[in-house]
Amino acid sequence: MESPELVEGDGILDSYVSVSAPTAFVPMANGETASENLGFSMLDDLDSYWEDINDRLIVSRLVTESVIKGMVTAVEQEAADRIAAVKQEAADGIAAKELELTNLKAFVRFQNLDIDEIRSMNYDGSIQSLKSDSELSKVGGVSQGNESENWNDVNTTLDERQWEKDIQDKLKTMVLRSSIQTSVEDFEQRVWSENAWYLDSQRVHLKEKFSRISDIRIELDAILKSFPHTETGQLASQGSNDTDHFHRKSLSSSITSLSLWNENGKLEGSRTDIPETYEAASFSHLDREGLVGHFNNIITQMRRDHESTVQQLTEEFFSLKREYLKERGSSSAHKKDKEFDALRKRISEVVLKLDDFLTENENPPSSGVDARDLNSFKNRLDSLLSENHRLRDSVMAKKEEVKFLTNQLAISAEEKLQHSLIEANMVKTIEGLNSDLVVAHVENALVHDVYKCTLTDVIRCVKCDKEESDLKMSLMQDIYDVILSGTALNADIDSESGVEDSDMEQLIVQETFEIIFREALKDAEENMKQLYGEYLVETENRKAVEMNLLEIENKLASEVEDKERLKQEIAEFLKTLEEKEKSVIDLSSKLTNERKRLEIVSEELNKSRKKSSEQEILVCQITEELEEVKGQLKESLLQIDEDRVNIKKLNEELNQTLQDLKDANEQRKMAVALSQEKQTRFLLFESKENELRKQMETVVSEFQGMFSGFESKVAGKIQAINSRFENSVSQLSPLFKKAKLLKKSGRMYQQRLERKSADLQMAEAEVDLLGDEVDKLLSLLEKIYISLDHYSPVLQHYPGVVEILKLIRRELTGESMKTKQFSPC
């Protein structure tokens, strides 16, 4: 036998010779050393080719990473600067708005002070005019008493002064109104113009800033999307490209891993002790559920075995991969992958921050707030002016109110009489409500007694039904025991008649039980429905009484409020009119009486509330008793369900025993029929055997002589053929051994060629994908370079950006030169 290294080394050359020159078998055996050298040289060339490809890919990847890092840092710095500028501008705008608001508040305060001064001046003027009028009237009275001659002169002077005052007041009001309106209009126009100009400029500026930020976000998103996402595929391709080198160094480990697979491609370790075929006789004692459970257990066992084998293979795969990575030294690549992932995460975080900023500031600050503020200021000024007019009108109205105070006193006396009548009516209504409460209490007591009686009757009926059902269940269990014992004893004699009788009895019992339970449930449901309807009626009555009480309370509260209002009016009358103290004292005495009456009414209301609370307690007790009855009914229903389950179990046991008896009878009949058929067949066979025996004896006697000569001839020929066959076998034994070895080596070489071809195809596909990605990145770099070159005078102020532009320019010029060199022209 040849060594595995020799077989592995000359695989390609042997397959080539066997395919291209099948007649040259002897020269191939003589030139084994040349085939080994050619095989090793081809493998070394492939290894060097893959190493060059890997080195180039690593270099290109490092270059792209460095370029992308520089671009990302520049973009991040620019984005941070732009965000800081936007924040600073927003802060400046907010500060300017705050200053404007403070100025507006100061102006409004100044206007409010002016209005207050105007009010005080008007009040002082009106008071002084009233005092002067009263003094003049006094002086006029004195002069009328003392000097009757100058009466006409005084009247004329008073009229003239009054007319002059009226004219002066009107002129003052007109001048003040015109001045205030003009100042307010000028201020509004000035504020509107300033705010409109400022807000328009801010809006345009903010739109530009937000458009720049959105452009930066789009560029970052494009860079993030342009990152290569096939790092795992690159690792897999590198691993598949270097599998031959790894197999040469660790052939023993690969042979041990491949020994798990047999020739059919199935795992040898995954074989269990499950038979390939099943016999029906082995499952005759199982029913359908048992068969399903048996095969489910088999399936779960197979699944576990499969999972264990898969786990073993994955562990071996990862162990081999670790060894391979240790030999290849892929720690630097992993570090680069980690740095690349960190860079990607950082870019995604920046993009998310920009999205949050854009979503927060999606709607730039509009002029709605300032417009609302100005509208509010305008409304306040209008309200102040209207209030000023209203106060002036109220001063004039107060003068007229003084004249009508006497009339109001008479009206108040009439209202007091009406209130006394209303109080008498309220007392009557309270007495009627008390009588209604007494009647409701009596009705509640009667309903409570009726509920107790009905519930006790229902509970007694349920208990009786339960006891009857228990007795019937015990009787039926005894009957079933007797029936089962009778059927077990007389199964061989009267199986069919017993089964029919038991089925009939079972059906009759089931129907009786169903009728009993249905009637009991119907009675219980009807009783519960009646009780629930009565309870609903009682609750509705109670709610109606409560609503009436609430209406009465509201009326009393309104009456109390009216009385308090009357007290205030009486106090004002006492201050203004000292001449009618006696009438006020009478009214106060009446009010004290009314207070006493109200206290009496409140006490009666408290009593009625206590009675209603007692009724609520009674209702709660009734509901608790109803809940207890419901619980007892639920327990009885559960007991009935349990009885039904027991009846079903007994019926199932009866059916099972009857089925077993039927099966036993059928098996017995079949056994009797089979025994009869076997006896008839045995008799026929014996008769035929005797006839054949006689015929065979005659035939054997004839052929014995013929076969004796034929045997001698055949023996001689067989000896000659055996001698020739032994000679040929001895000559062909070395050729068979060589053929077996060649077949094995051919299979191994064919498998290796298939693997290498598959790896090469995968590598070519991955190289094509990487080339496409490199082209996309270069095109994106060109676009970014064009856009950045367009802003080169601005970017010169940023450190590092110009160097990145130069590096990108060098890379692009170098790539264009390479494409020109490698072009077919």
Summary of the structure (lengths in Angstrom):
residues: 825
radius of gyration: 58.1
end to end distance: 56.3
largest distance: 199.7
contacts: 2038
relative contact order: 0.07
helix: 91%
strand: 0%
